[in-house]
Amino acid sequence: MRRIIGRLATLCTALFAVIAMSAVQAHAEARPVPVTAGDKYALRSVGADGLYVSAEVTNSGDREGMLRARKFADSPAELGSWEKFTLHTHDKGWTATLRSEANGNYVATERNDSGSHQNLLRARSSNVGEWEELHLERQADGTYALKAWTNDGYKYVTAEMYDPGDDKGLLRARGDSVGSWQKFELVFLGEENASDEGGRPDPASPAPAADFRVMSWNVCANNNTECLNNGVGGTDLGSQISDRLGSREDAKQYRALFLQELCESHAKAIEQALESKTGTGWDVRFAPIKYTIDGSSSKAAKTCNRTKVGSEDRGAYGIALAVPDSNVWYTSYDLPSPQNQTIVNKEGKEVWTRMEQRTALCAVLPAQALQFCGVHFSSGAAEDDPHGVKRLEQAALLQNIVHSYTPDGYRTVYGGDFNSVPSDSASTDTPHTVMDSAYAADKECDEGQSSTRPRDGQVTKPLDNRKIKIDYLFGPPSADISPCNVVADAGNSDHYPIKARFQF
């Protein structure tokens, strides 16, 4: 990035350089500490008189990163990186995994250690596997018990307050029942999907003229195993994205890229590819898609699959927003999404189904009085908002974000994969009303191209049995939007990118 390193400490994630080995087989090699997007938590031990759990990352050998109830704090504001963890899930919310903010490693249960360190919890893994899985069990008093799988079956994580010497307060999975030593408060510390500079700054007034391009593309870089981008690394994906911007001179005209279905570790590589392409500075902001963890009300970032080559961790899964590095404020919003529930599958069986919790991500360029917001709505699949109820709520909240939450003077351009067809689409996909609120307030780049179907536009999602428009770029009615360009070439994705020029 082309500005001070302190700006990195918020959302753009460092590329995770790790050795290709199983987390259950070997200790993680030293690697750059990533700043992980997602909800931050602290663990406060009930049995340890309210002491917070720390990951002792400066220890060496087999004591490196061990978790201990040891930190007294009057408020969570006094906690440091040793006490901060992000919550992840690689199985859609059946289990949760803690990731230390201090060293970027996942917390593992040391099943094969012996003696007083058997089943010790340590922040030392570079990937998520069975050793990193924790079940959250909410207790009647609102606290949580953490249960890990050990060589002796499931055991509750215990704060060993009466162990002697250097072992006092260590966390081990060894309890068969839940008492005070096995109870922890899961203290929510906030999100890292936002700048720390307060609300949106006032835009330049009067707003200057602006002439720029934007692109939205669902790059299909993790969620769909049939996509060629599934398991792709950041360098490859960054090249694909920058190539879609055209020549160097054309690429310089872009002010925002809305990207969906990619991994946290892709962000830095995409940023570097854009900077190389344009010769200017870029920021790539990332926000994870989440799942609600079984037995809790807590949400965890969905973990990306590992790379095809080797087994490098790619962090969380979600959406990204690429903007010039003159942006000074950004934030993410949890969108209303279907909750975990029992559904009847195609075979007529009742199945407990965990639902993706969707997100929106916005950033502003105050000097240009511009705001950009990217989204990825629920899919509409049988197990994910089939009737469009939540997509209608997502669309309503997006309108509040774009208009009600935004100070006067900003011109907002927003887009992404809305997983919904326009109201006059010939497609049988339902409902046809999700996009109505956006069309009522703003202008879409394809709008008015057809006299018979003025809202329907170019195909962005080619399917085997039909071709539909579900990707959009919107701007205020005052904008001149031309041209709206969709090239029928998905590349390694399953969507066509949509591009447009905006003039104010």
C-alpha positions, 0 to 999 in steps of 0.5 A: 500500500502506498500510505502509512503502515498504521492504516494496514492495522484495520482491515486489509489482511496480510497474505498468510505465508505458511508451510504446507503441513497439517495443523494437527501434525506440526507447529506453525512456522513463523509468519507475518501477523495478519489483522483478521477481519471479523468480530473480536472477542475476549474470554473472561474466566468465571472460575479465575475471578474474572481474569481474561485469557491471554495467548502468551505468544512470546513464550518459546518451544512447546509453551509458545502461544499457550492460553492462560487466565491471567489478565485483570482489566476494569474494562475491555478497553484495557485489553491488548492483542494477547487477549483478543481473538476472532471467531471462525468456523470451517464447518458452517457453525457446527464448531468455532475456532479461536484465532489469536490477534497477537500472532495470527495463529489458530488455537489448538488443543494439544491432544498428544502432549503428556502430563500437565500439558496434555490437551493444553490450548495453544495459539500455534496452528496455521490452519483449521482442523479437528484440533482447532474445533471448539463446541460452544455450550451456552449456560443458563447464566449466559456464560459459555462452556467450551468443549474440545475433542481429545484422545479421550473423547469430548472434554470441557476447557478448564482454567487450571487455577490451582495448578502450581507455579508456571502452570497456574491458570493454563487452559486445558481441555480436561473437564467432564462436567461444567463448573465455575472453572469451565465457564467463560464469558464471551466478551464481544469487543467489536468488529474490525470491518470498520475504520477507527475514525468515527462516523463518515466525515463531511464531504467536500462542498460543493461536490466537485465534478467526477468522471470515473469507472466502476466494476462489479464481479463475483469472482467465485474464488471459494464457495463453488467447487465447480468454479476454476477459481476455487482454491486459487491464490491471491496473485492469480486472482489479482491478475484476473481482476486487473486484466478485466480493467483493460489498458493501463490508461483505462484502469486509471479511470476506475474508482471502485471494484465490488468483489464477491466470493473471495478470501481474506488473504486475496485482499493484499495481492489484489491491492498489489495487482491494482497498484502495479496496473495503475501506478496509483495507490489502492486499498482493498477492504474485506468483510467476512460472511458469517455463520451463527455458531450452534448453541450460541448467539455468536457469529463466526467468520466463515473460513475459506477452503485451502489453496489447491496447491499446498494447504495455505490458509486463506483466512475468512470468506466474504466480499471486498471493496477496492477503492483508491487509498485516499479513502479515510472511512469505511465500515461493514453492515450485517444484513438481515439473513435467514437464521439457522433452522430445520428444513425439509430437503429434497428427500423429504427429510428434516435437516438442521441447516446453517445459513450464511449471514450476509454483509455490506461494505462501504467506503468514502472519498470525502475530497471527491464527495463519493461513497461506494458500497458493495453487497452480496445478497442471500442466494435464493436457494432452497436452503437460503431465502427461497421466497425472498423475504430476507432479500427484501429486508436486505434491499431495504437496509441497503437503501437506508445505508445509501440514503438515510445513514449518509450525510448530505452531499455524498454521491453514492455508487453501489453494486454487487451480486444481488441474487435477484432479477429485475421486476420486468425480467422474463425469468421465472426466478422469484420474487421480482420485487427485491430490486424495486426499492433500488430502482425507485430511488436510484439509476441502474447502469443498464436501465432503459436499454429496452423499451419493452423491459426497461429495467431488465438488462444484460445477462450477468449470470449464465446458467444451464437452463436460463440466463439472467441479470443478478449483478448491478451497478446503481448511482443517483438519478443525477449521474450520467451512466454510460456505457454499461458494459457486460462482456459475456466471458466469465473466465474462471468465474461463473458470473460476467463482470459488469462495468460502467462509467459514472459522470457527475 
